[in-house]
Amino acid sequence: MMTPKPAPPADDAPHLMVVDDPGVSRRHAEIHTGSGRVRVVDLRSTNGTFVDGERVASAELHDGSTITVGRSRLVFRLGQR
């Protein structure tokens, strides 16, 4: 179960997502944006971060990419503002 935390006041501040899964580290991964790209970066988690089934230290995300942490799967979607 994912429980989003309240967004910080500044739009460019990091946003947190809590994943209620014993296989997910306290600080498991981060998602970075820049230069029109989005990447997930594993923070040396115990059980690893997987993108589309492959364990990664860092990987570019595309619309529909599946991020797996612990037993939880997250589908990355690009939206329009």
N, C-alpha and C positions, 0 to 999 in steps of 0.2 A: 504494500500500500504506500502510495506517495502522498506526502503532505507538504505542499508548498509553504514556505515561510513568507511572512509579509515582505513585500519589496522594500528595499531601503529608499530613502527620500530622493536620492539622485538617480536619474535614469541610467547613468553609466556605472553605477556602483554594482559590485557583484551580487548576484541573486543566488539564494540557497535553495536546494531541494533536499528534503529528508526522505530517504528510502527506508522503510521499515522492513529490513531484511537482515538476518544475522550474518549473511555472507558479504555484506557491504561494510567496508571500513568507515571509520568516523569521517575521515577526509579521504575519499576514494578517488575522485576524478574532478577535473575542471573542464569547462567548455570555454574556449577562447574564440573571439571574433576579431577580424581585422583584414584589411585589404580585400574585402568581398568574400572572405573564406571563413569557415567555421571548423574548428578542430576540437577534439576531445583529447585530454592529456591525463594519463594515469598518474596518480600521485604515489607511486610505489606501493600500491595497495597489496594486501596479502593474497587475495584471490584473483586479482587482475581485472582488466577492463577489456571487453571484446567488442569489436565493431564488425557487424555482418559475419559473426562466427569466428573471427580471427583475433587472437590476443594481440593487443597493441600497447605500446608505450605512448604513442601519439598517432592520431589519424585524422584525416580530413573527413568531414561529414557532408553528406549530400541529402537532399530531400528523400526521406524513406529509409535512411540508414538506421539499423537497429543497434543500439548500445546495450550490452548485457553487463550488469554488475550483480554479483551474487546470483540469485535465482530470478532477479528482476530484469525484464526487458523494457527498454524505453525506445520509442520510435521518434526519430528526429524529423520534424516537419518545418519547412521554410514557410513563413507566413508573410503577408504583406501588411505594412503599416498604413 
